[in-house]
């Protein structure tokens, strides 16, 4: 089983248009597979920020402040320590979305850099969760066993929980 497409939309109670949305498209060809769309006009967004709850220190400071909230102060989660976008993702976005000029070989260089980044991150993820990595390899037919005698490495739950 695999997810083909998913969308998470966040609405203000007073609007039928989303403020922002996260999307994933498994077979995306012309857009990044995982991406964020911001719909809100800055005025609508800052209005909601000024009227936000007070359950977290950041939200409480925003509501209690005399300053107008700024859209730039919103932190969109985009994958945590291991699945965050790399520089090549940002550069490719600038090319796709804003038509930034490229030279011969630019896209190929970005692709190579992205592959190198992601392979490095895969190695890091395996170190964070060797148990799941071993299970995945076994499901592919690999013979994976801990050689011992020292204890198996622990799952780094703090890295997996990190936003």
Helices and strands as residue ranges (DSSP letters): E 5-11, E 18-25, E 34-38, H 42-50, H 57-64, G 71-73, H 80-83, H 87-98, H 106-128, H 130-139, H 157-161
